[in-house]
Amino acid sequence: MVAVWSAVAALLGVLINNSLSLVIKDYTVQEWRLGIAGYNGAIVGMYWGDSIFSIMGLCLFLVTLLICLLIEFRLRALLIPKQLPILSLPAMVSILVMVFTISLFSFDTNHLLFTGAAEPVLQTYSREVAIILVVSAMAYQYPLATLQTLGISLTGGLVAQWLTGLNLYALVDLWAINLVLAYFSIKTLFLKHARLASLAATFNALLAWIIWYFWFITGLEQLSAPLLIPFIMSSLITLSLYRQYINHNLLQSELWRTFKLMLINRLRAKQCVAITGSGIRKGTLPDYPSGQWLDPKVPITSYTLAEFKASKRCRYLYWKASYDYYQQALTINKNNIDEQLDYLLNHYLSGLFTETVDSLFNTEQHPVYECYGSIKRLYCLDCAKQQAWPPIPLWSQRDLHCQHCSGLLKPQILAADENIDSECYQALQKNMMECGCLLVIGVPTITPVVSMIIENANANKIPIIFIGTIPFGYFVEEKDVQLTGDIAHWLAEINGFINLLHPLKWGCKWKK
Ligand SMILES: [Zn+2]
């Protein structure tokens, strides 16, 4: 519609490149049938246009095509293993190489290349009709992406018009070629159906705009029009970055939902309660509530409180299992997760309940409730006073007795038939009353304690943020968030956000 002879030359370029590709076999048959072996030739043809009707022009056109084909061959070997498309880089590079070479021999490139003016089909409106046809073809298959592309392209064109003072028609290579391709190709081709494709496409369009503007203000424009270069460079950068960072924590929508929940919670001056499970000790200590630390050859019923009181043999078994667990607990130190949890506790949480029994938390400023007690202490079954482990394993020879009332001593961890400590239970109830957001961190299974907290949260429509794992068999509700994977990483992101929220704390106090 706009330049008939450019179209003819483009067809010629496609024909030649497609035929040569068959000979040198730089594409598979399947790729060749899709037509992707020919488009670089089309662009070379489009560029030379009606100058191919002079002998000199035709020679230059054919030489450019040959260079283009060679570059295409090399680039494919280089970029395809990196999962990056070559786009029309071969055509662009070969055209620029030719133009710069000619200008070295001080030919007037403008005079040489465009001997005849581009002849439109219609007297007026050729360009408009062409645009409508192209947009219709785009919208035929991708109506929504086309609409978004039009918005991006128009905005980009208007901004450039305002910045450069040039007419919109003069900026046609920006808004009609580079921005459109940058957005549309990511949405409908390279990252079709991929997560965050719209974000990547917008980023690509913005980057293409910046590269175009750089070309414009540095005077490169004087040497050659930017052609498709902004689109090609931005797409290669965007796709490389996408492949590298798509799994980064900050690009997960669930993390942003978490941030939103935490912000709302703070604005409403609500509390945040957390429960942690054995997931925070993964690989170092066995899960306490599931009894992984008990001797598998002994029936679990031998480890009850009733049996502990009644049978000397069961007492021995209980002490032995506890002592082994205690020895394991002594060897481990605070890990990354503990450090993140300490920070979270000091800056955001109102209460931390844990299913671990290793007493590794820093409990000086804020209480941490160990729902199942602590493996590092002993207590008296009669007067409930606590005591440390004796330095030598006396339990293997005789029963241990309380220093105060000579009652029977037992490791201060809950046996299967013991109830949760009343102080801990009350703290739990009190915390959940004020709670606006519940964190469930590294809890592998639904234990009675976890079930109590989760049911309380669900009954009050409190959103739950699961970090690390979803408890086995639990169905996550709409209001809930799941951040599966590395617990320490997620907590680090959350703590970073809490740091940002810090000033709001003062605002809330003032509001109260
Ligand atoms: Zn006692």
Boltz pocket constraint, residues with backbone or C-beta under 6 A from the ligand:
constraints:
  - pocket:
      binder: B
      contacts: [[A, 380], [A, 381], [A, 382], [A, 383], [A, 384], [A, 385], [A, 402], [A, 403], [A, 404], [A, 405], [A, 406], [A, 407]]
      max_distance: 6.0
